């Protein structure tokens, strides 16, 4: 999605592309650095984090994070 940079706490005046991803509480706490990884924008910040789609995260790492997020977000069997 596109948001104003101030929504995730960075400078700039032009809209930026972001993505929210699901993580474990431990993973989110370790990743969020305010530079490449941000607290989940409009999500539960304990389990979600936001990234800018500006090339600051290498494609292979981004693909890995998306796969991890998908695995955590899908319903558990038997529920």
PyMOL Python script that loads the backbone (N, CA, C, O; Angstrom):
from pymol import cmd

cmd.read_pdbstr("""\
ATOM      1  N   UNK A   1       0.838  -1.165   0.000  1.00  0.00           N
ATOM      2  CA  UNK A   1       0.000   0.000   0.000  1.00  0.00           C
ATOM      3  C   UNK A   1       0.885   1.231   0.000  1.00  0.00           C
ATOM      4  O   UNK A   1       2.073   1.134   0.305  1.00  0.00           O
ATOM      5  N   UNK A   2       0.340   2.366  -0.330  1.00  0.00           N
ATOM      6  CA  UNK A   2       1.069   3.634  -0.300  1.00  0.00           C
ATOM      7  C   UNK A   2       0.591   4.446   0.897  1.00  0.00           C
ATOM      8  O   UNK A   2      -0.609   4.554   1.153  1.00  0.00           O
ATOM      9  N   UNK A   3       1.561   5.021   1.633  1.00  0.00           N
ATOM     10  CA  UNK A   3       1.239   5.879   2.778  1.00  0.00           C
ATOM     11  C   UNK A   3       2.222   7.052   2.800  1.00  0.00           C
ATOM     12  O   UNK A   3       3.260   7.022   2.139  1.00  0.00           O
ATOM     13  N   UNK A   4       1.882   8.061   3.558  1.00  0.00           N
ATOM     14  CA  UNK A   4       2.796   9.176   3.778  1.00  0.00           C
ATOM     15  C   UNK A   4       3.888   8.681   4.723  1.00  0.00           C
ATOM     16  O   UNK A   4       3.585   7.966   5.677  1.00  0.00           O
ATOM     17  N   UNK A   5       5.145   9.040   4.486  1.00  0.00           N
ATOM     18  CA  UNK A   5       6.251   8.551   5.330  1.00  0.00           C
ATOM     19  C   UNK A   5       6.059   8.797   6.823  1.00  0.00           C
ATOM     20  O   UNK A   5       6.536   8.014   7.644  1.00  0.00           O
ATOM     21  N   UNK A   6       5.367   9.872   7.179  1.00  0.00           N
ATOM     22  CA  UNK A   6       5.148  10.171   8.603  1.00  0.00           C
ATOM     23  C   UNK A   6       4.340   9.077   9.307  1.00  0.00           C
ATOM     24  O   UNK A   6       4.406   8.952  10.530  1.00  0.00           O
ATOM     25  N   UNK A   7       3.584   8.293   8.552  1.00  0.00           N
ATOM     26  CA  UNK A   7       2.777   7.221   9.150  1.00  0.00           C
ATOM     27  C   UNK A   7       3.643   6.160   9.822  1.00  0.00           C
ATOM     28  O   UNK A   7       3.205   5.499  10.764  1.00  0.00           O
ATOM     29  N   UNK A   8       4.884   5.997   9.332  1.00  0.00           N
ATOM     30  CA  UNK A   8       5.771   5.017   9.962  1.00  0.00           C
ATOM     31  C   UNK A   8       6.946   5.691  10.671  1.00  0.00           C
ATOM     32  O   UNK A   8       7.883   5.031  11.119  1.00  0.00           O
ATOM     33  N   UNK A   9       6.873   7.021  10.763  1.00  0.00           N
ATOM     34  CA  UNK A   9       7.858   7.739  11.548  1.00  0.00           C
ATOM     35  C   UNK A   9       9.135   8.136  10.836  1.00  0.00           C
ATOM     36  O   UNK A   9      10.173   8.318  11.472  1.00  0.00           O
ATOM     37  N   UNK A  10       9.067   8.273   9.505  1.00  0.00           N
ATOM     38  CA  UNK A  10      10.257   8.721   8.778  1.00  0.00           C
ATOM     39  C   UNK A  10       9.942  10.014   8.036  1.00  0.00           C
ATOM     40  O   UNK A  10       8.777  10.372   7.861  1.00  0.00           O
ATOM     41  N   UNK A  11      10.988  10.711   7.602  1.00  0.00           N
ATOM     42  CA  UNK A  11      10.815  11.961   6.882  1.00  0.00           C
ATOM     43  C   UNK A  11      10.501  11.733   5.423  1.00  0.00           C
ATOM     44  O   UNK A  11      10.651  10.631   4.895  1.00  0.00           O
ATOM     45  N   UNK A  12      10.064  12.797   4.787  1.00  0.00           N
ATOM     46  CA  UNK A  12       9.741  12.744   3.373  1.00  0.00           C
ATOM     47  C   UNK A  12       8.369  13.321   3.121  1.00  0.00           C
ATOM     48  O   UNK A  12       7.546  13.419   4.031  1.00  0.00           O
ATOM     49  N   UNK A  13       8.127  13.704   1.879  1.00  0.00           N
ATOM     50  CA  UNK A  13       6.836  14.305   1.557  1.00  0.00           C
ATOM     51  C   UNK A  13       6.062  13.501   0.521  1.00  0.00           C
ATOM     52  O   UNK A  13       4.864  13.713   0.336  1.00  0.00           O
ATOM     53  N   UNK A  14       6.740  12.583  -0.152  1.00  0.00           N
ATOM     54  CA  UNK A  14       6.081  11.776  -1.181  1.00  0.00           C
ATOM     55  C   UNK A  14       5.605  10.454  -0.593  1.00  0.00           C
ATOM     56  O   UNK A  14       6.280   9.891   0.268  1.00  0.00           O
ATOM     57  N   UNK A  15       4.466   9.951  -1.035  1.00  0.00           N
ATOM     58  CA  UNK A  15       3.982   8.652  -0.556  1.00  0.00           C
ATOM     59  C   UNK A  15       5.022   7.554  -0.815  1.00  0.00           C
ATOM     60  O   UNK A  15       5.745   7.581  -1.811  1.00  0.00           O
ATOM     61  N   UNK A  16       5.074   6.601   0.097  1.00  0.00           N
ATOM     62  CA  UNK A  16       5.981   5.461  -0.038  1.00  0.00           C
ATOM     63  C   UNK A  16       5.165   4.178  -0.055  1.00  0.00           C
ATOM     64  O   UNK A  16       4.045   4.132   0.455  1.00  0.00           O
ATOM     65  N   UNK A  17       5.728   3.156  -0.637  1.00  0.00           N
ATOM     66  CA  UNK A  17       5.077   1.836  -0.656  1.00  0.00           C
ATOM     67  C   UNK A  17       5.575   1.043   0.555  1.00  0.00           C
ATOM     68  O   UNK A  17       6.774   0.976   0.825  1.00  0.00           O
ATOM     69  N   UNK A  18       4.637   0.453   1.265  1.00  0.00           N
ATOM     70  CA  UNK A  18       4.977  -0.357   2.436  1.00  0.00           C
ATOM     71  C   UNK A  18       4.252  -1.691   2.376  1.00  0.00           C
ATOM     72  O   UNK A  18       3.322  -1.881   1.591  1.00  0.00           O
ATOM     73  N   UNK A  19       4.696  -2.609   3.221  1.00  0.00           N
ATOM     74  CA  UNK A  19       4.041  -3.898   3.364  1.00  0.00           C
ATOM     75  C   UNK A  19       4.076  -4.263   4.846  1.00  0.00           C
ATOM     76  O   UNK A  19       5.104  -4.102   5.504  1.00  0.00           O
ATOM     77  N   UNK A  20       2.954  -4.752   5.368  1.00  0.00           N
ATOM     78  CA  UNK A  20       2.892  -5.261   6.734  1.00  0.00           C
ATOM     79  C   UNK A  20       3.078  -6.765   6.689  1.00  0.00           C
ATOM     80  O   UNK A  20       2.472  -7.448   5.865  1.00  0.00           O
ATOM     81  N   UNK A  21       3.923  -7.284   7.582  1.00  0.00           N
ATOM     82  CA  UNK A  21       4.198  -8.708   7.636  1.00  0.00           C
ATOM     83  C   UNK A  21       4.024  -9.222   9.062  1.00  0.00           C
ATOM     84  O   UNK A  21       4.269  -8.501  10.029  1.00  0.00           O
ATOM     85  N   UNK A  22       3.603 -10.461   9.175  1.00  0.00           N
ATOM     86  CA  UNK A  22       3.373 -11.111  10.453  1.00  0.00           C
ATOM     87  C   UNK A  22       4.674 -11.752  10.926  1.00  0.00           C
ATOM     88  O   UNK A  22       5.448 -12.279  10.127  1.00  0.00           O
ATOM     89  N   UNK A  23       4.903 -11.698  12.243  1.00  0.00           N
ATOM     90  CA  UNK A  23       6.072 -12.345  12.833  1.00  0.00           C
ATOM     91  C   UNK A  23       5.758 -12.808  14.238  1.00  0.00           C
ATOM     92  O   UNK A  23       4.695 -12.498  14.776  1.00  0.00           O
ATOM     93  N   UNK A  24       6.661 -13.537  14.823  1.00  0.00           N
ATOM     94  CA  UNK A  24       6.503 -13.890  16.235  1.00  0.00           C
ATOM     95  C   UNK A  24       6.867 -12.655  17.053  1.00  0.00           C
ATOM     96  O   UNK A  24       7.520 -11.743  16.545  1.00  0.00           O
ATOM     97  N   UNK A  25       6.453 -12.623  18.304  1.00  0.00           N
ATOM     98  CA  UNK A  25       6.778 -11.485  19.162  1.00  0.00           C
ATOM     99  C   UNK A  25       8.290 -11.298  19.261  1.00  0.00           C
ATOM    100  O   UNK A  25       8.788 -10.172  19.231  1.00  0.00           O
ATOM    101  N   UNK A  26       9.010 -12.401  19.377  1.00  0.00           N
ATOM    102  CA  UNK A  26      10.469 -12.332  19.480  1.00  0.00           C
ATOM    103  C   UNK A  26      11.093 -11.808  18.193  1.00  0.00           C
ATOM    104  O   UNK A  26      12.007 -10.984  18.228  1.00  0.00           O
ATOM    105  N   UNK A  27      10.598 -12.284  17.069  1.00  0.00           N
ATOM    106  CA  UNK A  27      11.124 -11.859  15.769  1.00  0.00           C
ATOM    107  C   UNK A  27      10.888 -10.370  15.558  1.00  0.00           C
ATOM    108  O   UNK A  27      11.795  -9.650  15.141  1.00  0.00           O
ATOM    109  N   UNK A  28       9.681  -9.908  15.841  1.00  0.00           N
ATOM    110  CA  UNK A  28       9.353  -8.501  15.652  1.00  0.00           C
ATOM    111  C   UNK A  28      10.234  -7.630  16.550  1.00  0.00           C
ATOM    112  O   UNK A  28      10.767  -6.614  16.103  1.00  0.00           O
ATOM    113  N   UNK A  29      10.388  -8.026  17.814  1.00  0.00           N
ATOM    114  CA  UNK A  29      11.225  -7.254  18.737  1.00  0.00           C
ATOM    115  C   UNK A  29      12.668  -7.171  18.246  1.00  0.00           C
ATOM    116  O   UNK A  29      13.319  -6.139  18.412  1.00  0.00           O
ATOM    117  N   UNK A  30      13.168  -8.241  17.647  1.00  0.00           N
ATOM    118  CA  UNK A  30      14.544  -8.260  17.163  1.00  0.00           C
ATOM    119  C   UNK A  30      14.708  -7.485  15.848  1.00  0.00           C
ATOM    120  O   UNK A  30      15.772  -6.918  15.600  1.00  0.00           O
ATOM    121  N   UNK A  31      13.673  -7.455  15.008  1.00  0.00           N
ATOM    122  CA  UNK A  31      13.779  -6.825  13.690  1.00  0.00           C
ATOM    123  C   UNK A  31      13.578  -5.313  13.695  1.00  0.00           C
ATOM    124  O   UNK A  31      14.310  -4.589  13.020  1.00  0.00           O
ATOM    125  N   UNK A  32      12.597  -4.833  14.450  1.00  0.00           N
ATOM    126  CA  UNK A  32      12.219  -3.419  14.368  1.00  0.00           C
ATOM    127  C   UNK A  32      13.395  -2.541  14.789  1.00  0.00           C
ATOM    128  O   UNK A  32      13.865  -2.590  15.926  1.00  0.00           O
ATOM    129  N   UNK A  33      13.854  -1.730  13.821  1.00  0.00           N
ATOM    130  CA  UNK A  33      15.011  -0.873  14.073  1.00  0.00           C
ATOM    131  C   UNK A  33      14.768   0.584  13.689  1.00  0.00           C
ATOM    132  O   UNK A  33      15.646   1.424  13.888  1.00  0.00           O
ATOM    133  N   UNK A  34      13.601   0.897  13.146  1.00  0.00           N
ATOM    134  CA  UNK A  34      13.287   2.261  12.752  1.00  0.00           C
ATOM    135  C   UNK A  34      14.004   2.734  11.498  1.00  0.00           C
ATOM    136  O   UNK A  34      13.896   3.902  11.123  1.00  0.00           O
ATOM    137  N   UNK A  35      14.735   1.836  10.847  1.00  0.00           N
ATOM    138  CA  UNK A  35      15.437   2.186   9.620  1.00  0.00           C
ATOM    139  C   UNK A  35      14.975   1.338   8.437  1.00  0.00           C
ATOM    140  O   UNK A  35      14.630   1.861   7.377  1.00  0.00           O
ATOM    141  N   UNK A  36      14.976   0.013   8.639  1.00  0.00           N
ATOM    142  CA  UNK A  36      14.507  -0.902   7.583  1.00  0.00           C
ATOM    143  C   UNK A  36      13.217  -1.589   7.999  1.00  0.00           C
ATOM    144  O   UNK A  36      12.373  -1.909   7.162  1.00  0.00           O
ATOM    145  N   UNK A  37      13.076  -1.808   9.277  1.00  0.00           N
ATOM    146  CA  UNK A  37      11.898  -2.477   9.830  1.00  0.00           C
ATOM    147  C   UNK A  37      11.241  -1.543  10.839  1.00  0.00           C
ATOM    148  O   UNK A  37      11.912  -0.939  11.675  1.00  0.00           O
ATOM    149  N   UNK A  38       9.909  -1.436  10.746  1.00  0.00           N
ATOM    150  CA  UNK A  38       9.157  -0.493  11.567  1.00  0.00           C
ATOM    151  C   UNK A  38       8.027  -1.219  12.290  1.00  0.00           C
ATOM    152  O   UNK A  38       7.594  -2.282  11.844  1.00  0.00           O
ATOM    153  N   UNK A  39       7.539  -0.657  13.411  1.00  0.00           N
ATOM    154  CA  UNK A  39       6.378  -1.263  14.071  1.00  0.00           C
ATOM    155  C   UNK A  39       5.216  -1.363  13.081  1.00  0.00           C
ATOM    156  O   UNK A  39       5.048  -0.498  12.222  1.00  0.00           O
ATOM    157  N   UNK A  40       4.441  -2.393  13.206  1.00  0.00           N
ATOM    158  CA  UNK A  40       3.330  -2.605  12.275  1.00  0.00           C
ATOM    159  C   UNK A  40       2.417  -1.404  12.178  1.00  0.00           C
ATOM    160  O   UNK A  40       1.858  -0.950  13.176  1.00  0.00           O
ATOM    161  N   UNK A  41       2.269  -0.895  10.966  1.00  0.00           N
ATOM    162  CA  UNK A  41       1.400   0.255  10.753  1.00  0.00           C
ATOM    163  C   UNK A  41      -0.051  -0.209  10.747  1.00  0.00           C
ATOM    164  O   UNK A  41      -0.435  -1.043   9.926  1.00  0.00           O
ATOM    165  N   UNK A  42      -0.838   0.316  11.638  1.00  0.00           N
ATOM    166  CA  UNK A  42      -2.253   0.020  11.868  1.00  0.00           C
ATOM    167  C   UNK A  42      -2.522  -1.466  12.146  1.00  0.00           C
ATOM    168  O   UNK A  42      -3.617  -1.962  11.882  1.00  0.00           O
ATOM    169  N   UNK A  43      -1.516  -2.170  12.679  1.00  0.00           N
ATOM    170  CA  UNK A  43      -1.668  -3.581  13.034  1.00  0.00           C
ATOM    171  C   UNK A  43      -1.222  -3.749  14.495  1.00  0.00           C
ATOM    172  O   UNK A  43      -0.721  -2.805  15.106  1.00  0.00           O
ATOM    173  N   UNK A  44      -1.405  -4.939  15.043  1.00  0.00           N
ATOM    174  CA  UNK A  44      -0.913  -5.251  16.377  1.00  0.00           C
ATOM    175  C   UNK A  44       0.609  -5.230  16.318  1.00  0.00           C
ATOM    176  O   UNK A  44       1.216  -6.083  15.671  1.00  0.00           O
ATOM    177  N   UNK A  45       1.217  -4.283  16.971  1.00  0.00           N
ATOM    178  CA  UNK A  45       2.657  -4.061  16.841  1.00  0.00           C
ATOM    179  C   UNK A  45       3.499  -5.116  17.543  1.00  0.00           C
ATOM    180  O   UNK A  45       4.720  -5.143  17.384  1.00  0.00           O
ATOM    181  N   UNK A  46       2.866  -5.973  18.305  1.00  0.00           N
ATOM    182  CA  UNK A  46       3.618  -7.056  18.940  1.00  0.00           C
ATOM    183  C   UNK A  46       3.917  -8.167  17.935  1.00  0.00           C
ATOM    184  O   UNK A  46       4.954  -8.825  18.017  1.00  0.00           O
ATOM    185  N   UNK A  47       3.000  -8.370  16.985  1.00  0.00           N
ATOM    186  CA  UNK A  47       3.123  -9.490  16.048  1.00  0.00           C
ATOM    187  C   UNK A  47       3.254  -9.072  14.589  1.00  0.00           C
ATOM    188  O   UNK A  47       3.382  -9.931  13.717  1.00  0.00           O
ATOM    189  N   UNK A  48       3.225  -7.784  14.307  1.00  0.00           N
ATOM    190  CA  UNK A  48       3.299  -7.315  12.921  1.00  0.00           C
ATOM    191  C   UNK A  48       4.365  -6.235  12.804  1.00  0.00           C
ATOM    192  O   UNK A  48       4.576  -5.449  13.727  1.00  0.00           O
ATOM    193  N   UNK A  49       5.029  -6.208  11.660  1.00  0.00           N
ATOM    194  CA  UNK A  49       6.006  -5.171  11.383  1.00  0.00           C
ATOM    195  C   UNK A  49       5.803  -4.672   9.958  1.00  0.00           C
ATOM    196  O   UNK A  49       5.180  -5.341   9.134  1.00  0.00           O
ATOM    197  N   UNK A  50       6.334  -3.499   9.685  1.00  0.00           N
ATOM    198  CA  UNK A  50       6.175  -2.847   8.391  1.00  0.00           C
ATOM    199  C   UNK A  50       7.544  -2.680   7.751  1.00  0.00           C
ATOM    200  O   UNK A  50       8.531  -2.380   8.423  1.00  0.00           O
ATOM    201  N   UNK A  51       7.582  -2.879   6.454  1.00  0.00           N
ATOM    202  CA  UNK A  51       8.803  -2.616   5.697  1.00  0.00           C
ATOM    203  C   UNK A  51       8.474  -1.667   4.553  1.00  0.00           C
ATOM    204  O   UNK A  51       7.351  -1.650   4.048  1.00  0.00           O
ATOM    205  N   UNK A  52       9.471  -0.873   4.148  1.00  0.00           N
ATOM    206  CA  UNK A  52       9.342  -0.016   2.966  1.00  0.00           C
ATOM    207  C   UNK A  52       9.770  -0.830   1.758  1.00  0.00           C
ATOM    208  O   UNK A  52      10.766  -1.553   1.801  1.00  0.00           O
ATOM    209  N   UNK A  53       9.024  -0.708   0.704  1.00  0.00           N
ATOM    210  CA  UNK A  53       9.367  -1.407  -0.531  1.00  0.00           C
ATOM    211  C   UNK A  53      10.182  -0.462  -1.408  1.00  0.00           C
ATOM    212  O   UNK A  53       9.769  -0.094  -2.507  1.00  0.00           O
ATOM    213  N   UNK A  54      11.351  -0.080  -0.894  1.00  0.00           N
ATOM    214  CA  UNK A  54      12.208   0.879  -1.576  1.00  0.00           C
ATOM    215  C   UNK A  54      13.560   0.286  -1.966  1.00  0.00           C
ATOM    216  O   UNK A  54      14.460   1.013  -2.387  1.00  0.00           O
ATOM    217  N   UNK A  55      13.700  -1.016  -1.828  1.00  0.00           N
ATOM    218  CA  UNK A  55      14.954  -1.668  -2.171  1.00  0.00           C
ATOM    219  C   UNK A  55      15.934  -1.773  -1.014  1.00  0.00           C
ATOM    220  O   UNK A  55      17.021  -2.326  -1.182  1.00  0.00           O
ATOM    221  N   UNK A  56      15.573  -1.252   0.163  1.00  0.00           N
ATOM    222  CA  UNK A  56      16.488  -1.297   1.306  1.00  0.00           C
ATOM    223  C   UNK A  56      16.634  -2.707   1.876  1.00  0.00           C
ATOM    224  O   UNK A  56      17.598  -2.999   2.583  1.00  0.00           O
ATOM    225  N   UNK A  57      15.686  -3.566   1.569  1.00  0.00           N
ATOM    226  CA  UNK A  57      15.757  -4.966   1.990  1.00  0.00           C
ATOM    227  C   UNK A  57      15.973  -5.802   0.734  1.00  0.00           C
ATOM    228  O   UNK A  57      15.172  -5.731  -0.199  1.00  0.00           O
ATOM    229  N   UNK A  58      17.048  -6.596   0.696  1.00  0.00           N
ATOM    230  CA  UNK A  58      17.329  -7.412  -0.493  1.00  0.00           C
ATOM    231  C   UNK A  58      16.151  -8.338  -0.837  1.00  0.00           C
ATOM    232  O   UNK A  58      15.447  -8.819   0.050  1.00  0.00           O
ATOM    233  N   UNK A  59      15.955  -8.573  -2.124  1.00  0.00           N
ATOM    234  CA  UNK A  59      14.814  -9.363  -2.595  1.00  0.00           C
ATOM    235  C   UNK A  59      14.751 -10.734  -1.945  1.00  0.00           C
ATOM    236  O   UNK A  59      13.662 -11.177  -1.581  1.00  0.00           O
ATOM    237  N   UNK A  60      15.861 -11.414  -1.785  1.00  0.00           N
ATOM    238  CA  UNK A  60      15.855 -12.753  -1.186  1.00  0.00           C
ATOM    239  C   UNK A  60      15.363 -12.694   0.265  1.00  0.00           C
ATOM    240  O   UNK A  60      14.593 -13.551   0.699  1.00  0.00           O
ATOM    241  N   UNK A  61      15.809 -11.686   1.004  1.00  0.00           N
ATOM    242  CA  UNK A  61      15.364 -11.505   2.389  1.00  0.00           C
ATOM    243  C   UNK A  61      13.875 -11.172   2.422  1.00  0.00           C
ATOM    244  O   UNK A  61      13.144 -11.686   3.269  1.00  0.00           O
ATOM    245  N   UNK A  62      13.424 -10.321   1.514  1.00  0.00           N
ATOM    246  CA  UNK A  62      12.012  -9.960   1.439  1.00  0.00           C
ATOM    247  C   UNK A  62      11.160 -11.192   1.158  1.00  0.00           C
ATOM    248  O   UNK A  62      10.120 -11.385   1.788  1.00  0.00           O
ATOM    249  N   UNK A  63      11.594 -12.025   0.217  1.00  0.00           N
ATOM    250  CA  UNK A  63      10.843 -13.248  -0.101  1.00  0.00           C
ATOM    251  C   UNK A  63      10.766 -14.173   1.109  1.00  0.00           C
ATOM    252  O   UNK A  63       9.726 -14.776   1.371  1.00  0.00           O
ATOM    253  N   UNK A  64      11.867 -14.282   1.844  1.00  0.00           N
ATOM    254  CA  UNK A  64      11.883 -15.119   3.050  1.00  0.00           C
ATOM    255  C   UNK A  64      10.906 -14.574   4.089  1.00  0.00           C
ATOM    256  O   UNK A  64      10.170 -15.345   4.705  1.00  0.00           O
ATOM    257  N   UNK A  65      10.892 -13.269   4.289  1.00  0.00           N
ATOM    258  CA  UNK A  65       9.981 -12.648   5.271  1.00  0.00           C
ATOM    259  C   UNK A  65       8.521 -12.851   4.864  1.00  0.00           C
ATOM    260  O   UNK A  65       7.669 -13.088   5.720  1.00  0.00           O
ATOM    261  N   UNK A  66       8.231 -12.760   3.581  1.00  0.00           N
ATOM    262  CA  UNK A  66       6.858 -12.980   3.103  1.00  0.00           C
ATOM    263  C   UNK A  66       6.448 -14.428   3.356  1.00  0.00           C
ATOM    264  O   UNK A  66       5.337 -14.677   3.823  1.00  0.00           O
ATOM    265  N   UNK A  67       7.318 -15.378   3.060  1.00  0.00           N
ATOM    266  CA  UNK A  67       7.015 -16.796   3.307  1.00  0.00           C
ATOM    267  C   UNK A  67       6.766 -17.059   4.781  1.00  0.00           C
ATOM    268  O   UNK A  67       5.831 -17.776   5.136  1.00  0.00           O
ATOM    269  N   UNK A  68       7.605 -16.478   5.652  1.00  0.00           N
ATOM    270  CA  UNK A  68       7.429 -16.654   7.099  1.00  0.00           C
ATOM    271  C   UNK A  68       6.102 -16.061   7.554  1.00  0.00           C
ATOM    272  O   UNK A  68       5.389 -16.666   8.354  1.00  0.00           O
ATOM    273  N   UNK A  69       5.774 -14.885   7.047  1.00  0.00           N
ATOM    274  CA  UNK A  69       4.532 -14.218   7.408  1.00  0.00           C
ATOM    275  C   UNK A  69       3.321 -15.052   6.987  1.00  0.00           C
ATOM    276  O   UNK A  69       2.371 -15.216   7.753  1.00  0.00           O
ATOM    277  N   UNK A  70       3.367 -15.570   5.773  1.00  0.00           N
ATOM    278  CA  UNK A  70       2.269 -16.392   5.261  1.00  0.00           C
ATOM    279  C   UNK A  70       2.066 -17.624   6.139  1.00  0.00           C
ATOM    280  O   UNK A  70       0.934 -17.976   6.470  1.00  0.00           O
ATOM    281  N   UNK A  71       3.160 -18.275   6.514  1.00  0.00           N
ATOM    282  CA  UNK A  71       3.072 -19.475   7.349  1.00  0.00           C
ATOM    283  C   UNK A  71       2.460 -19.159   8.715  1.00  0.00           C
ATOM    284  O   UNK A  71       1.688 -19.958   9.244  1.00  0.00           O
ATOM    285  N   UNK A  72       2.794 -18.014   9.284  1.00  0.00           N
ATOM    286  CA  UNK A  72       2.252 -17.640  10.595  1.00  0.00           C
ATOM    287  C   UNK A  72       0.793 -17.200  10.516  1.00  0.00           C
ATOM    288  O   UNK A  72       0.032 -17.412  11.460  1.00  0.00           O
ATOM    289  N   UNK A  73       0.403 -16.599   9.417  1.00  0.00           N
ATOM    290  CA  UNK A  73      -0.938 -16.028   9.299  1.00  0.00           C
ATOM    291  C   UNK A  73      -2.002 -17.035   8.875  1.00  0.00           C
ATOM    292  O   UNK A  73      -3.190 -16.797   9.090  1.00  0.00           O
ATOM    293  N   UNK A  74      -1.599 -18.153   8.279  1.00  0.00           N
ATOM    294  CA  UNK A  74      -2.612 -19.091   7.809  1.00  0.00           C
ATOM    295  C   UNK A  74      -3.220 -19.837   9.002  1.00  0.00           C
ATOM    296  O   UNK A  74      -2.549 -20.075  10.006  1.00  0.00           O
ATOM    297  N   UNK A  75      -4.501 -20.200   8.874  1.00  0.00           N
ATOM    298  CA  UNK A  75      -5.191 -20.883   9.974  1.00  0.00           C
ATOM    299  C   UNK A  75      -4.525 -22.200  10.334  1.00  0.00           C
ATOM    300  O   UNK A  75      -4.015 -22.915   9.472  1.00  0.00           O
ATOM    301  N   UNK A  76      -4.540 -22.503  11.614  1.00  0.00           N
ATOM    302  CA  UNK A  76      -3.997 -23.771  12.100  1.00  0.00           C
ATOM    303  C   UNK A  76      -5.019 -24.870  11.864  1.00  0.00           C
ATOM    304  O   UNK A  76      -6.219 -24.625  11.980  1.00  0.00           O
ATOM    305  N   UNK A  77      -4.570 -26.079  11.535  1.00  0.00           N
ATOM    306  CA  UNK A  77      -5.487 -27.202  11.315  1.00  0.00           C
ATOM    307  C   UNK A  77      -6.189 -27.542  12.626  1.00  0.00           C
ATOM    308  O   UNK A  77      -5.602 -27.467  13.705  1.00  0.00           O
ATOM    309  N   UNK A  78      -7.446 -27.914  12.502  1.00  0.00           N
ATOM    310  CA  UNK A  78      -8.214 -28.330  13.669  1.00  0.00           C
ATOM    311  C   UNK A  78      -8.919 -27.197  14.375  1.00  0.00           C
ATOM    312  O   UNK A  78      -9.533 -27.399  15.423  1.00  0.00           O
ATOM    313  N   UNK A  79      -8.838 -26.015  13.816  1.00  0.00           N
ATOM    314  CA  UNK A  79      -9.543 -24.874  14.431  1.00  0.00           C
ATOM    315  C   UNK A  79     -10.754 -24.517  13.629  1.00  0.00           C
ATOM    316  O   UNK A  79     -11.476 -23.586  13.983  1.00  0.00           O
TER     317      UNK A  79
END
""", "prot")
cmd.dss("prot")
cmd.show_as("cartoon", "prot")
cmd.util.cbc("prot")
cmd.orient("prot")
